[in-house]
């Protein structure tokens, strides 16, 4: 138990579906992140939020839409995905931005787009 | 750029053998972090190195930061089957945000 909880753990969706991934952290952290982990690729940073404000968007396609309603919750809304979007989506949090602190990861959502 | 290159990509060892993974950067690193991801799991923070030439130990794991702060290594002595997984190095953002940029990872397999 890392203090970062992601749901669902597994998700299969069609290319025309709309779904959302949820992340909740119980650590009192101010920064939250979405990472994508594909086979044989490094972890790719997608979005960064600090105190509910998006501070970075790494050229992610618009079919991925993040939402951070408060510092404890982070969502990733998905629509009209492609099969190549199948991957493990990891949420992480850290105490603050602008300081080199460790990241705590959730267990991830294994997404399969069919 | 801001990438860190990690080698080797794969390593198979017999239980009891040593293991080392290397992380290299073309630019000076402010610090380096190491993470372990067990099969089917998520990355877990191991350690952060900050100072030039720093060496830190955690039981059988030894972490080093190069004098020029452009490379780092993780060495495991006498591997055990519980050491299997992927080991990642990660650099924090060169400008701001505490952003982590991960290396490709080294997948370690330990044969009993």
HADDOCK unambig.tbl for C-alpha pairs under 7 A between the chains (distance, minus, plus):
assign (segid A and resid 41 and name CA) (segid B and resid 104 and name CA) 6.19 0.50 0.50
assign (segid A and resid 42 and name CA) (segid B and resid 102 and name CA) 6.15 0.50 0.50
assign (segid A and resid 42 and name CA) (segid B and resid 103 and name CA) 5.94 0.50 0.50
assign (segid A and resid 42 and name CA) (segid B and resid 104 and name CA) 4.37 0.50 0.50
assign (segid A and resid 42 and name CA) (segid B and resid 105 and name CA) 6.95 0.50 0.50
assign (segid A and resid 43 and name CA) (segid B and resid 102 and name CA) 5.91 0.50 0.50
assign (segid A and resid 97 and name CA) (segid B and resid 97 and name CA) 4.83 0.50 0.50
assign (segid A and resid 97 and name CA) (segid B and resid 98 and name CA) 5.08 0.50 0.50
assign (segid A and resid 98 and name CA) (segid B and resid 96 and name CA) 5.38 0.50 0.50
assign (segid A and resid 98 and name CA) (segid B and resid 97 and name CA) 4.60 0.50 0.50
assign (segid A and resid 98 and name CA) (segid B and resid 98 and name CA) 5.05 0.50 0.50
assign (segid A and resid 99 and name CA) (segid B and resid 98 and name CA) 5.52 0.50 0.50
assign (segid A and resid 100 and name CA) (segid B and resid 92 and name CA) 6.49 0.50 0.50
assign (segid A and resid 100 and name CA) (segid B and resid 98 and name CA) 5.20 0.50 0.50
assign (segid A and resid 102 and name CA) (segid B and resid 45 and name CA) 6.57 0.50 0.50
assign (segid A and resid 103 and name CA) (segid B and resid 45 and name CA) 6.95 0.50 0.50
assign (segid A and resid 104 and name CA) (segid B and resid 44 and name CA) 6.95 0.50 0.50
assign (segid A and resid 105 and name CA) (segid B and resid 42 and name CA) 6.43 0.50 0.50
assign (segid A and resid 105 and name CA) (segid B and resid 43 and name CA) 6.29 0.50 0.50
assign (segid A and resid 105 and name CA) (segid B and resid 44 and name CA) 6.91 0.50 0.50
assign (segid A and resid 106 and name CA) (segid B and resid 42 and name CA) 6.70 0.50 0.50
assign (segid A and resid 107 and name CA) (segid B and resid 41 and name CA) 6.28 0.50 0.50
assign (segid A and resid 107 and name CA) (segid B and resid 42 and name CA) 5.19 0.50 0.50
assign (segid A and resid 108 and name CA) (segid B and resid 42 and name CA) 6.81 0.50 0.50
